[in-house]
């Protein structure tokens, strides 16, 4: 049974339920929502303007080649998965298997478009915008966004621009501070901006009750993140401490 201390915190599966199904796939997002959680996904901008759900800038780490390729076809596949997706169109990669690397039962998983991910009902969707494509604010402005969506990015200017364009859209700045001093600097930067809050590593040493109180006193949200499963800080003692600190 989950501790009552955690009942106020809302949980979002990092890249979906990535300990159960391949990260950033429809299967992982469905696994998260089936367990009552939201999901986080990463977005890369493709040459044709498609927002692709993918963490890395290439498919090399998560792609599996079809069986029985000719030598020439195998060379083409290796070249494809090593090419930055920003140089490709969605049609170039829409049939690539991105599930078998975890388990052959996920061989039918393909790289999802963002609109496909948004078609799933979820209590929360966190979408991290990767890269520095200048088209991003215009591209995301064309999407019919659910009220459950929160934009997140390591680029404070980007989430500030998205907030400027749509003040009703939730936007958080993702930060990876080296120490408590850096965490406070990030908190002050968010307080002095129009964005809705900050997304910090799940570390009780960095996300202290005093830091959370400061942000809440300025009407800012506090989210935390862990590395992909299994993560060392994804532990009951960590979540209990962060819940006591007041993390949202």
Secondary structure, 3 states (H helix, E strand, C coil): CCCHHHCCCCCEECCCCCCCCCCCCHHHHHHHHHCCCEEEEEEEECCCCCEEECCCCCCCCCCECCCCCCHHHHHHHHHHHHCCHHHCCHHHHCCCECCCCCCHHHCCCECCEHHHHHCCCCCCEEEEECCCCCCHHHHHHCCCCCCCEEEEECCHHHHHHHHHHCCCCEEEEECCCCCHHHHHHHHHHHHCCCCCEEEEECCCCCCCHHHHHHHHHCCCEEEEECCCCCCCCCCHHHHHHHHHHCCC
